[in-house]
């Protein structure tokens, strides 16, 4: 594809000028005549019956217009996967993230004052805050009607694990736990609800899935979906945190009840309380290998904490089970996965979506096997990594475009490895400065692209062209239902449109996503926007050309509703886990070099190499930006971010207690490497990259810490006090 004019070129982002000049509109920037303001009262208890909600004092505050409780919600249920959440809690609260009342006032200060005067009488109930404890007989039930705290279990059985472990020359085991994580995006949640000129309940918000938002809002308001509208504003990051509804449904309810525009803006503390977190996982694993360095079996048990509500926990678990043995060709695999209700804050989608947690166990096992066999870590991995046509533990061949070995090769060469007589040889060890301990770690990971397990993944695209009498396109508008989280997807999609239609990029405009203008584009998640919406643009461009070839002139539309199941079908988990789990994959190798101060326990990351196979880099500059951002988030996951819940109560309620990285935490060198192993189902062979760049960093850090300290840390984040304690008492 050397003759491409727009695809593969590092073109400037189309939204850059508006953002750096401050002209870009975020939801909190919006103001309308007569607009009211809202504040939310959250539960103070993690598990309790609600005996009384008294709003009488709050109603007397000057400027208060209305205070809404559960009595004001037409259908008091919603949820992205299961309708197990309440818009405003009615009889019981299940976490401190549950909203009980919504105060609507003429200004935000009056709303806040009134909110703080609402009196709630609780009858505390015993809570359950550990998913392992929640599975025990007699544990308090989070949802009594379910009769159990077990939300979902998946089992995968491939080959004969027991026999393979007996035949293995080396058998190793490992346990690992990962934490809750806060998304900590730049812009906390904000939204405006109003009734538009056609009488539709309209929400202006930064969201990842505008069409699914209106499905849930319409249900809660007992309205047809065509009476609800959502318009996407700029997003200051999402990382999965805006896939679920947080405040959209509240401003919709407020506008519906008052008939006026209502704005709700969360503080950072409210944001941390009001949306879900990354799933903690508790994992046990065992690996069997031969003396020749072949993995013959893996046996893994996974438990995730769903928190108080289902959200996407079932799908996150399914993903984790399907990835649990990593990007390795293992002939015998057994995985048991369970996700469990607790009275903790709800957990939900976050960058990686099940693929971020399990590399800690599978890469830890792989690294320990390398050490036990005294085998080079690149050589060992090369002997075991997936190839084109490899059969996955779910029983079906992996889709085309398997680039994991190419990422490892390029990362290894960049780090100084050599091939000698057909074997990989590590570069010489370095020496830490000033008595510091030096270490190097390798990790290979993979991640699905697009939705999985039989889901009807799709994207609707409209290309609207102004065509001259001689048949030339003078202007082109791109209308999609896919959202932009700030990662630059609108630029990438416009580059695809320019390439597909031959229209110069400067004559293409991207129309703000609006559910009234275009059909569903799915969520901006699962690294799917290029793979699915980009492919839909190609198909819509073909339809547009057909219309022009038929003689259409003036305003001409090319429209296409692309369904991935018609091209690369997937299927749900069957007996023993047999299924076609995912439609495509991206692959990454990370190599990390770091130094540990044994006296302070601090870690200084020197170099991170990130080699990512994304099929085709539509815009290499944007891809390199994704790699850089993913590296920093991965380092933070490994070494810094510690979201603390005690008995369901948040102990890290802001960014002075929940520590995230700053510019000073960026490594000395971040080396992005773009690998392009094409998938024919993607536009120009492209797959996806957004989540992929983060998930291999933390396991590479852990393997580097093992190299530096000779200690295997079995939880993250690995904090300085953990390192100091372990080095003193190994």
PEKA-V214208 format. One record per backbone hydrogen bond with DSSP energy under -1.0 kcal/mol. CO is the residue of the C=O (numbers start at 1). NH is the residue of the N-H. E is the energy in kcal/mol with one decimal. If there is no record, write none. Layout:
# PEKA-V214208
[[CO	NH	E] [CO	NH	E]]
This chain:
# PEKA-V214208
[[1	4	-1.1] [6	9	-1.4] [9	11	-2.1] [13	16	-1.1] [15	19	-1.8] [16	20	-2.6] [17	21	-1.8] [18	23	-1.5] [18	24	-1.8] [25	234	-2.3] [26	29	-2.1] [27	30	-1.5] [32	35	-1.8] [36	263	-2.6] [37	105	-3.1] [39	103	-2.8] [41	100	-3.4] [41	101	-1.1] [47	125	-2.7] [48	93	-2.7] [49	123	-2.3] [52	121	-2.7] [54	119	-2.4] [55	59	-2.3] [58	61	-1.5] [61	64	-1.9] [63	106	-2.0] [66	104	-3.0] [68	102	-2.3] [69	72	-2.4] [70	73	-1.6] [75	77	-2.4] [78	85	-2.2] [82	84	-2.3] [85	78	-1.8] [91	50	-2.6] [93	48	-1.8] [95	98	-1.5] [98	43	-2.4] [99	89	-3.0] [101	41	-2.6] [102	68	-3.0] [103	39	-1.8] [104	65	-2.9] [104	66	-1.9] [105	37	-3.1] [107	111	-1.8] [108	112	-2.3] [109	113	-2.5] [110	114	-2.5] [111	115	-2.4] [112	116	-1.9] [114	117	-1.6] [115	118	-1.2] [119	54	-3.4] [121	51	-2.7] [121	52	-1.4] [123	49	-2.4] [128	343	-3.3] [130	134	-2.5] [133	136	-1.5] [136	139	-1.8] [143	146	-1.6] [149	341	-3.2] [152	339	-2.3] [154	337	-3.0] [156	335	-2.6] [158	333	-2.4] [160	164	-2.1] [161	165	-2.7] [162	166	-1.6] [163	167	-1.7] [164	168	-1.3] [170	289	-2.6] [172	287	-2.7] [174	285	-2.9] [176	283	-3.3] [177	716	-1.3] [181	278	-2.3] [189	266	-2.7] [191	264	-2.6] [192	204	-2.9] [193	262	-2.8] [194	202	-3.6] [196	199	-2.3] [200	196	-2.5] [201	229	-3.1] [202	194	-2.5] [203	231	-3.0] [204	192	-1.9] [205	233	-2.4] [208	524	-2.7] [209	213	-1.9] [210	214	-1.7] [211	215	-1.4] [212	216	-1.9] [213	217	-2.9] [214	218	-2.7] [215	219	-1.6] [216	220	-2.2] [217	221	-2.3] [218	223	-2.6] [220	75	-2.6] [224	227	-2.1] [225	228	-1.6] [227	201	-2.5] [229	203	-2.2] [230	515	-2.3] [231	205	-2.1] [235	237	-1.1] [236	187	-1.5] [238	241	-2.3] [239	351	-1.7] [240	243	-1.5] [242	208	-2.2] [247	251	-2.2] [248	252	-1.9] [249	253	-1.8] [250	254	-2.4] [251	255	-2.5] [252	256	-2.4] [253	257	-2.1] [254	258	-2.0] [255	259	-2.8] [261	36	-3.2] [262	193	-2.7] [263	38	-2.4] [264	191	-1.9] [267	271	-2.5] [268	272	-2.5] [269	273	-1.5] [270	274	-2.6] [277	348	-2.8] [280	305	-1.8] [281	178	-2.2] [282	303	-1.8] [283	176	-2.8] [284	301	-2.9] [285	174	-2.4] [286	299	-2.4] [287	172	-2.4] [288	296	-2.7] [288	297	-1.5] [289	169	-1.3] [289	170	-2.3] [290	293	-1.9] [294	290	-2.0] [297	288	-2.6] [298	334	-2.1] [299	286	-2.0] [300	336	-2.1] [301	284	-2.3] [302	338	-2.2] [303	282	-2.7] [304	340	-2.2] [306	347	-2.1] [307	342	-1.8] [310	313	-3.0] [312	316	-2.6] [313	317	-2.3] [314	318	-2.3] [315	319	-2.7] [316	320	-2.5] [317	321	-2.7] [318	322	-2.1] [319	323	-1.7] [323	326	-3.4] [326	328	-1.5] [327	386	-2.0] [328	330	-1.4] [332	298	-1.9] [333	158	-2.9] [334	300	-2.8] [335	156	-2.8] [336	302	-3.2] [337	154	-2.6] [338	304	-2.7] [339	151	-1.9] [339	152	-1.5] [340	306	-2.7] [344	308	-1.4] [346	277	-1.6] [350	353	-3.2] [352	355	-2.1] [357	360	-1.6] [358	362	-2.3] [359	363	-2.2] [361	365	-2.2] [362	366	-2.2] [363	367	-2.5] [364	368	-2.3] [365	369	-2.2] [366	370	-2.2] [367	371	-2.0] [368	372	-2.5] [369	373	-2.3] [370	375	-2.7] [376	380	-2.8] [377	381	-1.5] [378	382	-2.7] [379	383	-1.5] [381	384	-1.6] [381	385	-1.9] [384	329	-3.5] [387	390	-2.2] [390	398	-2.5] [392	395	-2.6] [394	579	-1.8] [396	392	-2.7] [401	403	-1.0] [403	407	-2.0] [404	408	-2.1] [405	409	-2.6] [406	410	-2.3] [407	411	-2.4] [408	412	-2.8] [409	413	-2.4] [410	414	-2.0] [411	415	-1.8] [412	417	-2.7] [418	425	-2.9] [420	423	-1.5] [423	420	-3.1] [425	418	-2.0] [433	436	-1.3] [437	596	-2.7] [439	594	-2.4] [441	592	-2.5] [443	590	-2.5] [445	588	-2.1] [447	586	-2.6] [452	455	-1.8] [455	457	-2.1] [457	564	-2.1] [459	562	-2.7] [461	560	-2.4] [462	479	-2.6] [463	558	-2.8] [464	477	-2.8] [465	556	-3.0] [466	474	-3.2] [466	475	-1.0] [467	554	-2.0] [468	471	-2.3] [472	468	-3.1] [475	466	-2.2] [476	509	-2.5] [477	464	-2.3] [478	511	-2.5] [479	462	-2.7] [485	237	-1.1] [488	492	-1.7] [489	493	-2.9] [490	494	-2.0] [491	495	-2.1] [492	496	-1.9] [493	497	-2.4] [494	498	-2.6] [495	499	-2.3] [496	500	-2.5] [497	501	-2.1] [498	502	-2.2] [504	507	-2.0] [505	508	-1.8] [507	476	-2.2] [509	478	-2.8] [513	232	-2.6] [514	517	-2.3] [514	518	-1.3] [520	460	-1.4] [523	525	-1.8] [525	528	-1.7] [526	450	-2.8] [528	532	-3.3] [529	534	-1.4] [532	536	-2.1] [533	537	-2.1] [534	538	-1.7] [535	539	-2.0] [536	540	-2.7] [537	541	-2.5] [538	542	-1.7] [539	543	-1.9] [540	544	-2.4] [541	545	-2.3] [542	546	-2.0] [543	547	-1.9] [544	548	-2.2] [545	549	-2.8] [546	550	-1.5] [547	552	-2.1] [548	551	-1.7] [554	467	-3.3] [556	465	-3.5] [558	463	-3.4] [560	461	-2.5] [562	459	-1.7] [563	566	-1.3] [564	567	-1.6] [564	568	-3.3] [574	577	-2.2] [575	578	-1.7] [576	157	-2.7] [578	574	-1.5] [580	571	-2.5] [581	453	-2.5] [584	449	-2.4] [586	447	-2.0] [587	613	-3.4] [588	445	-2.7] [589	611	-2.7] [590	443	-2.0] [591	609	-2.8] [592	441	-2.5] [593	606	-2.1] [593	607	-1.8] [594	439	-2.3] [595	604	-3.0] [596	437	-2.9] [597	601	-3.0] [602	597	-2.6] [604	595	-2.2] [606	669	-2.0] [607	593	-2.5] [608	671	-2.9] [609	591	-1.6] [610	673	-3.0] [611	589	-2.2] [612	675	-3.0] [613	587	-1.5] [614	616	-2.1] [614	687	-3.1] [616	618	-1.0] [618	8	-2.3] [619	623	-2.0] [620	624	-2.7] [621	625	-1.9] [622	626	-2.1] [623	627	-2.4] [624	628	-2.4] [625	629	-2.5] [626	630	-2.8] [627	631	-2.4] [628	632	-1.9] [629	633	-2.2] [630	634	-2.5] [631	635	-2.4] [632	636	-2.1] [633	637	-2.3] [634	638	-1.8] [635	639	-2.4] [636	640	-2.4] [636	641	-2.4] [638	718	-3.1] [644	651	-2.8] [646	649	-2.1] [649	646	-2.5] [654	658	-2.7] [662	665	-1.8] [663	666	-1.2] [669	608	-2.2] [671	610	-2.4] [673	612	-2.4] [675	614	-1.8] [679	682	-1.8] [682	685	-2.1] [683	686	-2.0] [685	679	-1.8] [689	693	-1.4] [691	694	-1.5] [691	695	-1.0] [694	697	-1.2] [696	700	-1.4] [697	701	-2.4] [698	702	-2.5] [699	703	-2.2] [700	704	-2.0] [701	705	-2.7] [702	706	-2.0] [703	707	-1.8] [704	708	-2.3] [705	709	-2.9] [706	710	-1.9] [714	177	-1.6] [719	723	-1.8] [720	724	-2.8] [721	725	-2.3] [722	726	-2.3] [723	727	-2.5] [724	728	-1.8] [725	729	-1.9]]
